[in-house]
Amino acid sequence: MCGITGILAFNELGRFHMINLHKATERLSHRGPNAYGNFSEGMAGLGHRRLSIIDLSAEANQPMRDASGRYVIVYNGEIYNFQTIKKDLIGRGVEFNTQCDTEVLLYAWIEWGHECLDLLNGFFAFAIYDTQTGEMFLARDRYGIKPLFFYLDEDKFLFGSEIKSILAFGIEKSLNLSAMLMYFQLQYIPAPMSIFNNIQSLMPGHYMQLKGSQLSMRRYYKIDYDLKMVNPTGSSYEEQIQHVKTLLEASVEKRLVADVPLGTFLSGGIDSSVITGIASRYKSDLHCFSIGFKDQGFFDETDYARMVAKHFKVGHTVFYLEDEELKEAAMQIGRHFDQPFADSSAIPVYLLSQYTSRHLKVALSGDGADELFSGYNKHAALLRASQAGMTDRWIAHLAWLWNLLPASRNGYVSNRIRQVQRYARGLKLDLPERYWLWASILNMKESMALLSPNTLQSLDRSLYDDTKAMYLSGLSNAADLNEVLLSDMRLVLPNDMLYKVDQMSMLHALEVRVPFLDHELVNFMFRLPSESKIDNILKKKILQDAYRHFLPEKLYRRSKKGFEVPLLSWIQGPMKSTIRQDLLHDDFIKEQGVFNPKAIQKIQKRVFSSNPGDSAATVWALMVFQWWWKHYYTNV
């Protein structure tokens, strides 16, 4: 686990930017505090910051060259089956000087080229430079667990684990208005877009090659799904359960290999509890970590986490967070993200990573289970909407009534009202637009209303429309719920969930591994019928049934809450002055020229009222954007 960056110049003007290689590498120092390295030769430069996990010796540092000196690699990730690949390469005459997976990856690429990607079980982003031909090869893992951004103009190609390393080369910053519009809908920016017009994100499961200034991009992996091939062997539900358990338990075991202390994140939900329980079978000294909210009982789930830790007899540490600490963390991460990111669960992930990193270097998490097994409330809503009866028609017809009721995320009843409001709106749409609505905080009209006339005049919606169409391309009114899950695996998982975990954990030099995203398990899950994953009673059906007698019974009597934070109470309380007197102050909004002042005043009035609805999420998105804007455009 590391940070990587680099440059490939096409002419002397591009080569001049290589003087910034050291600065670009240093911008990633938080990702790799254990070692620093740069390679610079001819028209190419590679930079690396190392977080040592396997083979802690200096010989495993990067950039790393092969024995001939021709090829150079920088790499971020872990390859869990590297010992198997290494054995094959030794049989082909390759001699190794280290015990690390970096050297195995380098020689696997030399031996098999891009086809080596099919052999890798793990997560990664890497670049390999051929000093003889001047060509460069880059790749990103199947599901986008590790990020990889790039920039291309007529003079040079730049890349980095984070956008800040690319900006360190001194390129111009140009705001991507389509990305901004999508951000206010989704609360994050999906690949291949970034907040800057000239910087893109390499899509998961893709690789790219540069020959001179000619860039080619190819997809090497997509989830093995075909509705006609669902459950081709006709296996029983009990047989499906046994195979899920076999694959998941093998995945957890593979991810316990490390030369440094390792533990788990434990929220007290089904996903992290399953991972913790399985890991405890293989690791007798396992320790797990949780966070709780001292001042916000509705959001605190530590009682469940304690129950699970006691059940599996594992060490357990709980970090309790106070409102003031959460506020300070929110401001810090608002300035850390290279582009606006408003999923507020990043705050507890940031603090959990910060505290956990003081005890260990590797943590296993339950990320990916909701997208894979059908765990979100929207999945249950989509299933119900597909079977809509008289009750649902009345819910849609009475949408005006639900909108009059007080709604928010801060209490059980008000949150249920909020959910009914969203459900009623979605029932009136076809499936692709319904999915997009329920994946969003705002619709298109609401997002555009936030922007000033000048901003709207400069907006070219073609990139927005093309990106949205790409992510909705697998959906139709006749779509199976598996195709909804596939959309989540492409949209929500890499761009929201995995990006959040990578950014927050690596800010504290902590590696997070995700057993649910072993590609063998993922491919198997998309060969199962959707009925095995969700029905009218149970979400994540097969996962819950597989471990029903393994987990504490009380876990099955709790509702899903997610990694939520008391956003509304912060906004209405300790953050109120920051909002009104600074970030959304009328003078600043007018001077900035990005937003419509009347719309900003209106959303503030709503959030500070007795019926805030979902406005807290929008205000939070505005706050995050303003923190980001000040950092990148005013240096505040």
C-alpha positions as CSV (number, residue, x, y, z in Angstrom):
1,M,0.0,0.0,0.0
2,C,1.6,3.2,-1.2
3,G,1.3,6.3,-3.2
4,I,2.5,6.5,-6.8
5,T,3.0,9.3,-9.3
6,G,4.9,10.0,-12.5
7,I,5.5,11.8,-15.8
8,L,6.2,10.8,-19.4
9,A,7.3,13.8,-21.4
10,F,6.8,13.9,-25.2
11,N,9.1,16.9,-25.9
12,E,11.5,19.2,-24.1
13,L,8.7,21.5,-22.9
14,G,7.1,18.5,-21.2
15,R,10.4,17.3,-19.8
16,F,10.8,20.6,-18.1
17,H,8.0,19.6,-15.7
18,M,10.1,16.7,-14.4
19,I,11.7,19.2,-12.0
20,N,8.5,18.8,-10.0
21,L,8.7,15.1,-9.6
22,H,10.0,15.3,-6.0
23,K,7.2,17.7,-5.0
24,A,4.6,15.4,-6.6
25,T,6.0,12.4,-4.7
26,E,6.0,14.3,-1.4
27,R,2.4,15.3,-1.8
28,L,1.7,11.6,-1.2
29,S,3.8,11.2,1.9
30,H,0.8,10.4,4.1
31,R,0.2,7.3,1.9
32,G,3.6,5.9,2.5
33,P,5.7,7.1,5.5
34,N,8.1,4.2,5.5
35,A,10.2,4.9,2.4
36,Y,10.6,7.4,-0.5
37,G,12.0,6.8,-4.0
38,N,12.2,8.5,-7.3
39,F,13.3,7.3,-10.8
40,S,14.3,9.8,-13.5
41,E,15.8,8.9,-16.8
42,G,15.3,10.3,-20.3
43,M,11.8,11.5,-20.8
44,A,10.2,9.6,-17.8
45,G,10.0,10.0,-14.1
46,L,8.4,7.8,-11.4
47,G,7.8,8.6,-7.8
48,H,6.8,6.3,-4.9
49,R,5.9,6.6,-1.2
50,R,5.9,3.3,0.6
51,L,3.7,1.8,3.4
52,S,5.6,-1.4,4.2
53,I,3.2,-4.4,4.7
54,I,5.0,-7.4,3.2
55,D,8.8,-7.8,3.2
56,L,9.8,-4.8,5.2
57,S,13.4,-4.8,3.9
58,A,14.9,-1.9,1.9
59,E,15.3,-4.2,-1.0
60,A,11.6,-4.1,-1.5
61,N,11.4,-0.3,-1.8
62,Q,10.3,1.3,-5.1
63,P,10.7,2.4,-7.8
64,M,11.9,-1.2,-8.5
65,R,13.9,-2.3,-11.6
66,D,14.1,-5.8,-13.0
67,A,17.5,-7.5,-13.2
68,S,18.2,-6.2,-16.7
69,G,17.5,-2.7,-15.7
70,R,15.1,-2.3,-18.6
71,Y,11.8,-2.1,-16.7
72,V,10.8,0.0,-13.8
73,I,7.7,-0.3,-11.7
74,V,5.8,1.8,-9.1
75,Y,2.9,0.0,-7.5
76,N,0.2,0.6,-4.9
77,G,-1.7,-2.5,-3.6
78,E,-1.5,-6.1,-2.5
79,I,-1.5,-9.2,-4.6
80,Y,-2.7,-12.0,-2.3
81,N,-1.7,-14.9,-4.6
82,F,1.8,-13.6,-5.4
83,Q,3.4,-16.7,-4.0
84,T,1.6,-18.9,-6.5
85,I,2.6,-16.6,-9.4
86,K,6.1,-16.5,-8.1
87,K,6.4,-20.3,-8.1
88,D,5.3,-20.4,-11.7
89,L,7.8,-17.7,-12.7
90,I,10.6,-19.5,-10.8
91,G,9.8,-22.5,-12.9
92,R,10.3,-20.3,-16.0
93,G,13.7,-19.3,-14.9
94,V,13.1,-16.0,-13.1
95,E,15.3,-15.3,-10.1
96,F,14.0,-13.2,-7.2
97,N,15.9,-10.9,-4.9
98,T,13.0,-10.0,-2.4
99,Q,10.0,-11.6,-0.7
100,C,7.6,-8.9,-1.8
101,D,4.7,-8.9,-4.3
102,T,6.1,-5.9,-6.2
103,E,8.9,-7.9,-7.7
104,V,6.5,-10.7,-8.6
105,L,4.1,-8.2,-10.3
106,L,6.9,-6.7,-12.3
107,Y,8.2,-10.1,-13.6
108,A,4.6,-11.3,-14.3
109,W,4.1,-8.3,-16.5
110,I,7.4,-8.9,-18.3
111,E,6.4,-12.5,-18.8
112,W,2.8,-12.2,-19.9
113,G,2.1,-8.5,-20.6
114,H,-1.4,-7.2,-19.9
115,E,-2.6,-10.8,-19.7
116,C,-1.0,-11.0,-16.2
117,L,-3.9,-8.9,-14.9
118,D,-6.2,-11.9,-15.2
119,L,-3.9,-13.8,-12.8
120,L,-3.9,-11.3,-10.1
121,N,-6.0,-11.7,-7.0
122,G,-5.8,-8.5,-5.0
123,F,-6.1,-4.8,-5.5
124,F,-3.7,-2.5,-7.2
125,A,-2.8,0.5,-9.3
126,F,0.6,0.4,-11.0
127,A,2.8,1.9,-13.7
128,I,5.6,0.1,-15.6
129,Y,8.1,2.1,-17.8
130,D,10.2,0.4,-20.5
131,T,13.5,2.3,-20.7
132,Q,14.3,0.8,-24.0
133,T,11.2,1.7,-26.0
134,G,10.0,4.6,-23.9
135,E,6.6,3.1,-23.5
136,M,4.5,3.2,-20.3
137,F,1.8,0.7,-19.1
138,L,-0.7,1.5,-16.3
139,A,-3.5,-0.5,-14.8
140,R,-6.2,-0.4,-12.1
141,D,-7.8,-3.3,-10.2
142,R,-11.1,-4.8,-11.1
143,Y,-13.4,-2.9,-8.8
144,G,-11.5,0.3,-8.3
145,I,-10.3,-0.4,-4.7
146,K,-7.1,1.7,-5.5
147,P,-7.4,5.0,-7.3
148,L,-5.4,6.1,-10.4
149,F,-5.8,9.6,-11.9
150,F,-4.1,10.9,-15.0
151,Y,-3.6,14.0,-17.2
152,L,-2.7,14.2,-20.8
153,D,-1.7,17.2,-23.1
154,E,0.4,17.6,-26.2
155,D,3.6,17.8,-24.1
156,K,3.3,15.3,-21.3
157,F,1.4,12.5,-19.5
158,L,1.0,12.7,-15.7
159,F,-0.5,10.2,-13.2
160,G,-0.9,9.8,-9.5
161,S,-2.7,8.0,-6.7
162,E,-4.3,11.3,-5.8
163,I,-5.0,14.5,-7.8
164,K,-2.8,16.6,-5.6
165,S,0.3,14.8,-6.9
166,I,-0.7,15.7,-10.5
167,L,-1.4,19.3,-9.6
168,A,2.1,19.5,-8.1
169,F,3.5,19.3,-11.6
170,G,2.2,22.9,-12.1
171,I,-0.7,22.3,-14.5
172,E,-3.6,24.7,-14.9
173,K,-6.7,24.0,-12.8
174,S,-9.9,24.2,-14.9
175,L,-13.2,23.5,-13.1
176,N,-15.3,20.7,-14.7
177,L,-18.9,22.0,-14.4
178,S,-20.4,18.7,-15.5
179,A,-18.6,17.0,-12.7
180,M,-19.8,19.7,-10.3
181,L,-23.4,19.2,-11.4
182,M,-23.1,15.5,-10.8
183,Y,-21.5,16.0,-7.4
184,F,-24.5,17.9,-6.1
185,Q,-26.7,15.1,-7.2
186,L,-24.7,12.1,-6.0
187,Q,-22.4,13.8,-3.4
188,Y,-19.4,12.4,-5.3
189,I,-17.8,12.5,-8.7
190,P,-17.9,9.3,-10.8
191,A,-15.1,8.2,-13.0
192,P,-13.8,8.9,-15.6
193,M,-14.6,12.5,-14.6
194,S,-12.8,14.6,-11.9
195,I,-13.5,18.1,-10.7
196,F,-10.9,19.3,-13.1
197,N,-11.5,19.3,-16.9
198,N,-8.0,18.1,-17.7
199,I,-7.7,15.3,-15.1
200,Q,-9.4,11.9,-15.4
201,S,-9.8,8.8,-13.4
202,L,-8.9,5.5,-15.0
203,M,-12.0,3.3,-14.9
204,P,-11.8,0.1,-12.7
205,G,-10.9,-3.0,-14.6
206,H,-9.0,-1.0,-17.3
207,Y,-5.4,-0.6,-18.4
208,M,-3.7,2.0,-20.6
209,Q,-0.6,2.1,-22.7
210,L,1.4,5.1,-23.9
211,K,3.6,4.8,-27.0
212,G,5.0,8.3,-27.4
213,S,2.0,10.6,-27.1
214,Q,-0.4,8.0,-28.3
215,L,-2.6,6.7,-25.5
216,S,-4.7,3.5,-25.8
217,M,-7.1,2.2,-23.2
218,R,-8.6,-1.2,-22.8
219,R,-11.0,-3.0,-20.5
220,Y,-9.5,-6.2,-19.2
221,Y,-12.3,-7.2,-16.8
222,K,-16.0,-7.0,-16.3
223,I,-18.2,-8.8,-13.9
224,D,-19.3,-12.2,-15.3
225,Y,-23.0,-11.6,-15.6
226,D,-25.5,-12.8,-18.1
227,L,-29.1,-13.3,-17.2
228,K,-29.3,-16.4,-19.3
229,M,-26.4,-17.9,-17.3
230,V,-27.9,-17.3,-13.8
231,N,-27.7,-20.5,-11.8
232,P,-26.7,-22.6,-14.8
233,T,-26.2,-25.7,-12.7
234,G,-29.6,-25.4,-11.1
235,S,-28.0,-25.6,-7.6
236,S,-30.2,-25.6,-4.6
237,Y,-30.3,-22.6,-2.2
238,E,-28.5,-24.7,0.4
239,E,-25.7,-25.5,-2.1
240,Q,-25.4,-21.8,-3.0
241,I,-25.0,-21.0,0.7
242,Q,-22.2,-23.5,1.1
243,H,-20.3,-22.1,-1.9
244,V,-20.7,-18.5,-0.7
245,K,-19.2,-19.6,2.7
246,T,-16.3,-21.4,1.1
247,L,-15.4,-18.5,-1.2
248,L,-15.8,-15.8,1.5
249,E,-13.8,-17.7,4.2
250,A,-11.0,-18.4,1.7
251,S,-11.0,-14.7,0.8
252,V,-10.7,-13.7,4.5
253,E,-7.9,-16.2,5.1
254,K,-5.9,-14.8,2.1
255,R,-6.3,-11.2,3.4
256,L,-4.8,-12.1,6.8
257,V,-1.2,-12.3,5.4
258,A,1.0,-9.4,6.6
259,D,4.3,-8.8,8.2
260,V,2.7,-6.0,10.4
261,P,-0.1,-5.9,13.0
262,L,-3.6,-6.6,11.5
263,G,-7.1,-6.3,12.8
264,T,-10.7,-5.6,11.7
265,F,-13.2,-2.7,11.6
266,L,-16.3,-3.7,13.6
267,S,-19.5,-1.6,13.3
268,G,-21.8,-4.2,14.8
269,G,-23.6,-4.7,11.5
270,I,-23.9,-8.1,9.7
271,D,-21.1,-7.4,7.2
272,S,-18.2,-6.4,9.5
273,S,-19.4,-9.0,12.1
274,V,-19.1,-11.8,9.5
275,I,-15.6,-10.7,8.6
276,T,-14.5,-10.4,12.2
277,G,-16.0,-13.8,13.1
278,I,-14.3,-15.6,10.2
279,A,-11.0,-13.8,10.8
280,S,-11.1,-14.9,14.5
281,R,-11.0,-18.5,13.3
282,Y,-7.6,-18.0,11.6
283,K,-6.1,-15.4,13.9
284,S,-6.2,-16.1,17.6
285,D,-4.9,-12.6,18.6
286,L,-7.4,-10.7,16.4
287,H,-8.3,-7.2,17.6
288,C,-11.2,-5.2,16.3
289,F,-12.0,-1.5,16.4
290,S,-15.2,0.5,16.6
291,I,-16.3,4.1,17.1
292,G,-19.3,5.5,19.0
293,F,-21.1,8.8,19.4
294,K,-21.1,10.1,23.0
295,D,-23.6,12.9,22.3
296,Q,-25.8,11.2,19.8
297,G,-27.4,8.0,21.0
298,F,-29.6,7.5,17.9
299,F,-26.4,7.0,15.8
300,D,-24.4,4.9,18.3
301,E,-24.2,1.2,17.6
302,T,-21.3,0.2,19.9
303,D,-23.6,-2.1,22.0
304,Y,-23.9,-4.4,18.9
305,A,-20.1,-4.2,18.3
306,R,-19.4,-5.1,21.9
307,M,-21.8,-8.0,21.7
308,V,-20.1,-9.4,18.5
309,A,-16.6,-9.0,20.0
310,K,-17.6,-10.8,23.1
311,H,-19.3,-13.5,21.1
312,F,-16.1,-14.3,19.1
313,K,-13.8,-13.7,22.1
314,V,-11.7,-11.1,20.3
315,G,-9.9,-8.0,21.6
316,H,-12.0,-4.9,21.1
317,T,-11.3,-1.2,21.3
318,V,-14.1,1.5,21.1
319,F,-13.3,5.1,20.3
320,Y,-16.0,7.5,21.5
321,L,-16.4,10.7,19.5
322,E,-17.7,14.0,20.8
323,D,-19.4,16.6,18.6
324,E,-16.5,19.1,18.8
325,E,-14.1,16.4,17.6
326,L,-16.4,15.5,14.8
327,K,-16.6,19.1,13.7
328,E,-12.8,19.5,13.7
329,A,-12.5,16.3,11.7
330,A,-15.1,17.5,9.2
331,M,-13.1,20.6,8.5
332,Q,-9.8,18.7,8.1
333,I,-11.1,16.2,5.6
334,G,-13.0,18.9,3.7
335,R,-9.6,20.4,3.0
336,H,-7.9,17.0,2.3
337,F,-10.1,15.7,-0.5
338,D,-8.6,16.6,-3.9
339,Q,-12.2,17.0,-5.2
340,P,-15.5,17.7,-3.4
341,F,-16.8,14.5,-1.7
342,A,-19.9,14.9,0.5
343,D,-20.6,11.4,1.8
344,S,-20.6,12.4,5.4
345,S,-19.7,8.9,6.6
346,A,-16.2,9.9,5.5
347,I,-16.0,11.6,8.9
348,P,-16.3,8.5,11.1
349,V,-14.1,6.5,8.7
350,Y,-11.5,9.3,9.0
351,L,-11.5,9.1,12.8
352,L,-11.7,5.3,12.9
353,S,-8.7,5.1,10.6
354,Q,-6.8,7.7,12.7
355,Y,-7.3,5.9,15.9
356,T,-6.9,2.4,14.5
357,S,-3.6,3.4,12.8
358,R,-2.1,3.9,16.2
359,H,-2.5,0.2,16.9
360,L,-2.0,-1.5,13.6
361,K,-1.2,-1.1,9.9
362,V,-3.8,-3.3,8.2
363,A,-7.6,-3.6,8.9
364,L,-10.2,-5.8,7.2
365,S,-13.6,-4.2,6.5
366,G,-17.1,-5.2,5.3
367,D,-17.2,-2.8,2.4
368,G,-18.8,-4.2,-0.8
369,A,-21.3,-6.5,0.8
370,D,-24.3,-4.1,0.3
371,E,-23.6,-3.8,-3.4
372,L,-22.9,-7.5,-3.8
373,F,-25.6,-9.1,-1.7
374,S,-28.3,-6.4,-2.0
375,G,-28.2,-4.6,1.3
376,Y,-29.4,-1.1,0.6
377,N,-32.8,0.2,1.4
378,K,-33.1,1.3,-2.2
379,H,-32.8,-2.3,-3.2
380,A,-35.9,-3.2,-1.2
381,A,-37.7,-0.2,-2.5
382,L,-36.8,-1.1,-6.1
383,L,-38.0,-4.7,-5.6
384,R,-41.3,-3.4,-4.1
385,A,-41.7,-0.9,-6.8
386,S,-41.4,-3.6,-9.4
387,Q,-44.3,-5.4,-7.8
388,A,-46.3,-2.2,-7.2
389,G,-49.8,-2.8,-6.0
390,M,-52.7,-0.6,-4.8
391,T,-50.9,0.6,-1.7
392,D,-47.9,1.8,-3.8
393,R,-50.2,3.6,-6.2
394,W,-51.8,5.4,-3.3
395,I,-48.3,6.3,-1.9
396,A,-47.4,7.9,-5.2
397,H,-50.8,9.6,-5.5
398,L,-50.4,11.2,-2.0
399,A,-46.9,12.5,-2.6
400,W,-48.2,16.0,-1.9
401,L,-49.3,14.9,1.6
402,W,-46.0,13.2,2.5
403,N,-44.1,16.4,1.5
404,L,-46.0,18.4,4.2
405,L,-44.8,16.1,7.0
406,P,-41.6,16.9,9.0
407,A,-38.8,14.8,7.6
408,S,-35.1,14.4,8.5
409,R,-32.5,11.7,9.2
410,N,-32.3,12.5,12.9
411,G,-35.0,10.3,14.3
412,Y,-36.9,7.1,13.5
413,V,-40.2,8.6,12.6
414,S,-38.9,11.6,10.7
415,N,-36.5,9.3,8.8
416,R,-39.3,7.0,7.8
417,I,-41.3,10.1,6.5
418,R,-38.2,11.1,4.5
419,Q,-38.0,7.6,3.0
420,V,-41.7,7.6,2.1
421,Q,-41.3,11.0,0.3
422,R,-38.4,9.6,-1.8
423,Y,-40.3,6.4,-2.5
424,A,-43.3,8.3,-3.7
425,R,-41.2,10.5,-6.1
426,G,-39.5,7.4,-7.5
427,L,-42.7,5.5,-8.2
428,K,-43.5,8.0,-10.9
429,L,-40.4,7.3,-12.9
430,D,-39.1,4.5,-15.2
431,L,-36.5,2.2,-13.7
432,P,-33.3,3.9,-14.9
433,E,-34.5,7.3,-13.7
434,R,-35.9,5.8,-10.5
435,Y,-32.5,4.2,-9.8
436,W,-30.7,7.5,-10.5
437,L,-33.1,9.4,-8.2
438,W,-32.6,6.9,-5.3
439,A,-28.9,7.0,-5.8
440,S,-29.0,10.8,-5.6
441,I,-29.6,13.5,-3.0
442,L,-30.9,16.0,-5.5
443,N,-32.5,15.7,-9.0
444,M,-31.2,17.6,-12.0
445,K,-33.6,20.6,-11.6
446,E,-32.6,21.0,-7.9
447,S,-28.9,20.7,-8.7
448,M,-29.1,23.3,-11.5
449,A,-31.1,25.7,-9.3
450,L,-28.0,26.0,-7.0
451,L,-25.9,27.4,-9.7
452,S,-25.6,31.0,-10.8
453,P,-26.8,32.1,-14.3
454,N,-23.1,32.6,-15.4
455,T,-22.2,29.1,-14.3
456,L,-25.2,27.6,-16.1
457,Q,-24.3,29.6,-19.2
458,S,-20.8,28.0,-19.2
459,L,-22.1,24.5,-18.6
460,D,-21.9,22.0,-21.4
461,R,-24.1,19.1,-20.4
462,S,-22.9,16.6,-22.9
463,L,-20.2,15.2,-20.6
464,Y,-22.8,14.9,-17.8
465,D,-25.3,13.2,-20.1
466,D,-22.8,10.8,-21.5
467,T,-21.5,9.8,-18.1
468,K,-25.0,9.3,-16.7
469,A,-26.0,7.3,-19.8
470,M,-22.9,5.1,-19.4
471,Y,-23.8,4.2,-15.8
472,L,-27.5,3.6,-16.6
473,S,-26.8,1.6,-19.8
474,G,-27.5,-1.8,-18.2
475,L,-30.9,-0.8,-16.9
476,S,-34.4,-1.0,-18.4
477,N,-37.9,-1.3,-17.1
478,A,-37.5,-5.1,-17.6
479,A,-34.2,-5.3,-15.7
480,D,-33.6,-8.0,-13.1
481,L,-32.5,-6.7,-9.7
482,N,-29.1,-8.3,-10.4
483,E,-28.7,-5.5,-13.0
484,V,-29.4,-2.9,-10.4
485,L,-26.6,-4.5,-8.2
486,L,-24.3,-4.5,-11.2
487,S,-25.0,-0.7,-11.6
488,D,-24.1,-0.2,-7.9
489,M,-20.9,-2.2,-8.4
490,R,-20.0,0.2,-11.3
491,L,-21.3,3.5,-9.9
492,V,-21.6,3.6,-6.1
493,L,-18.9,1.1,-5.0
494,P,-15.8,2.5,-6.7
495,N,-16.7,6.2,-6.8
496,D,-18.2,6.6,-3.3
497,M,-17.5,3.7,-0.9
498,L,-14.1,2.6,-2.0
499,Y,-12.8,6.1,-2.8
500,K,-13.9,7.2,0.7
501,V,-12.2,4.3,2.4
502,D,-9.0,4.7,0.4
503,Q,-8.7,8.4,1.0
504,M,-9.5,8.3,4.7
505,S,-7.4,5.3,5.6
506,M,-4.4,6.2,3.5
507,L,-4.4,9.7,5.1
508,H,-3.4,7.8,8.2
509,A,-1.1,5.3,6.4
510,L,-3.6,2.5,7.2
511,E,-4.2,-0.3,4.7
512,V,-7.9,-1.5,4.5
513,R,-8.6,-4.9,2.8
514,V,-12.1,-5.8,1.6
515,P,-12.7,-9.6,1.6
516,F,-16.2,-9.3,0.0
517,L,-14.5,-8.0,-3.2
518,D,-12.5,-11.1,-4.0
519,H,-13.2,-11.5,-7.7
520,E,-14.0,-15.2,-7.5
521,L,-16.8,-14.4,-4.9
522,V,-18.1,-11.5,-7.0
523,N,-18.3,-13.5,-10.2
524,F,-20.1,-16.3,-8.3
525,M,-22.6,-13.9,-6.7
526,F,-23.6,-12.6,-10.2
527,R,-24.4,-16.2,-11.3
528,L,-27.0,-16.4,-8.5
529,P,-30.6,-15.4,-9.0
530,S,-31.7,-12.2,-7.3
531,E,-34.2,-14.2,-5.3
532,S,-31.2,-15.7,-3.4
533,K,-30.1,-12.2,-2.3
534,I,-33.4,-10.3,-1.5
535,D,-37.0,-11.0,-1.0
536,N,-39.9,-9.0,0.4
537,I,-38.8,-9.7,4.0
538,L,-35.0,-9.9,4.0
539,K,-32.1,-8.0,2.4
540,K,-28.7,-9.7,2.0
541,K,-30.7,-12.9,2.3
542,I,-28.0,-15.5,1.4
543,L,-25.4,-13.8,3.5
544,Q,-27.6,-13.6,6.5
545,D,-28.8,-17.2,6.1
546,A,-25.3,-18.4,5.7
547,Y,-24.2,-17.1,9.0
548,R,-27.4,-17.1,11.0
549,H,-26.1,-19.7,13.5
550,F,-22.6,-18.1,13.5
551,L,-23.6,-14.6,14.6
552,P,-25.3,-13.4,17.7
553,E,-29.1,-13.7,17.3
554,K,-29.7,-10.1,18.3
555,L,-28.0,-8.9,15.1
556,Y,-31.0,-10.2,13.2
557,R,-33.4,-8.1,15.1
558,R,-31.9,-4.7,14.3
559,S,-32.6,-2.4,11.4
560,K,-29.9,-1.3,9.0
561,K,-28.6,2.1,9.8
562,G,-25.3,2.4,7.8
563,F,-22.3,4.4,8.9
564,E,-24.3,7.6,9.5
565,V,-23.5,10.7,11.4
566,P,-25.7,13.3,13.2
567,L,-25.3,15.8,10.3
568,L,-28.5,17.8,11.0
569,S,-27.7,18.4,14.6
570,W,-24.2,19.6,13.8
571,I,-25.4,22.0,11.1
572,Q,-28.1,23.4,13.4
573,G,-25.7,23.5,16.3
574,P,-21.9,23.8,16.4
575,M,-21.5,24.4,12.6
576,K,-24.3,27.1,12.3
577,S,-22.0,30.1,12.7
578,T,-19.5,28.6,10.2
579,I,-22.2,28.2,7.6
580,R,-23.9,31.6,8.0
581,Q,-20.8,33.8,8.7
582,D,-18.3,32.1,6.4
583,L,-19.0,29.3,4.0
584,L,-22.4,30.3,2.8
585,H,-22.3,34.0,3.7
586,D,-24.1,36.1,1.1
587,D,-21.0,38.2,0.4
588,F,-18.8,35.2,-0.2
589,I,-21.4,33.5,-2.4
590,K,-21.7,36.7,-4.6
591,E,-17.9,37.2,-4.8
592,Q,-17.4,33.6,-5.7
593,G,-19.9,33.8,-8.6
594,V,-20.5,30.0,-8.7
595,F,-23.8,29.7,-6.9
596,N,-27.2,31.4,-7.1
597,P,-27.4,33.5,-3.9
598,K,-31.2,33.2,-3.6
599,A,-31.0,29.4,-3.9
600,I,-28.3,29.3,-1.2
601,Q,-30.5,31.5,1.1
602,K,-33.5,29.3,0.5
603,I,-31.6,26.0,1.4
604,Q,-30.3,27.7,4.6
605,K,-33.8,28.7,5.6
606,R,-34.9,25.1,5.0
607,V,-32.2,23.5,7.0
608,F,-32.7,25.7,10.0
609,S,-36.4,25.2,10.0
610,S,-38.5,22.6,11.9
611,N,-39.0,20.6,8.7
612,P,-35.5,20.3,7.2
613,G,-36.2,17.2,5.1
614,D,-33.0,16.1,3.3
615,S,-31.6,19.6,3.2
616,A,-28.8,18.8,5.6
617,A,-27.2,16.6,3.0
618,T,-27.3,19.4,0.4
619,V,-26.0,22.0,2.9
620,W,-23.2,19.6,3.8
621,A,-22.3,19.2,0.1
622,L,-22.2,22.9,-0.2
623,M,-19.9,23.2,2.8
624,V,-17.5,20.6,1.5
625,F,-17.4,22.3,-1.8
626,Q,-16.6,25.6,-0.2
627,W,-13.9,24.1,1.9
628,W,-12.4,22.6,-1.2
629,W,-12.8,25.8,-3.2
630,K,-11.0,27.8,-0.5
631,H,-8.1,25.3,-0.4
632,Y,-7.6,25.0,-4.1
633,Y,-8.6,28.4,-5.4
634,T,-8.0,30.9,-2.6
635,N,-5.3,29.0,-0.6
636,V,-7.2,29.5,2.6
